[in-house]
Structures are given as C-alpha cells and as structure tokens.
Amino acid sequence: MSPRSRRIGERWLPWTLAWLLLAFLFVPVLVVVPVALTAKDYLSLPTSGISLQH
C-alpha cells in the first residue's frame, strides 16, 4: 500500500465517526418534534395536524 493511499484510508475514519455522531444526535429530533406538536396530553404522533397547545 502506498503512503498516499494509507493517508486517505486513515482520513475516512474520523469523518465517518463524526457523521455517525451527528446522526446519533439528530435522529431523535425527527421523533421529538412531531410528538411535541400534538394536542394530546400523552405521547402520540400528530393525526389531524400540528398544534402548539398543551
């Protein structure tokens, strides 16, 4: 393996870990925001539209 290809191989690991960490932090937002915009007092996804009323 050439030194250049070894450097490229070493570079992808930190980027992959960084993207996985960002995905781990962002994906729960995709659940929390819709659940927070329901008019019900219990956890549920919006069925008839969004509401800021609690």
Secondary structure, 3 states (H helix, E strand, C coil): CCHHHHHHHHHHHHHHHHHHHHHHHHCCHHHHHHHHCCCCCCCCCCCCCCCCCC
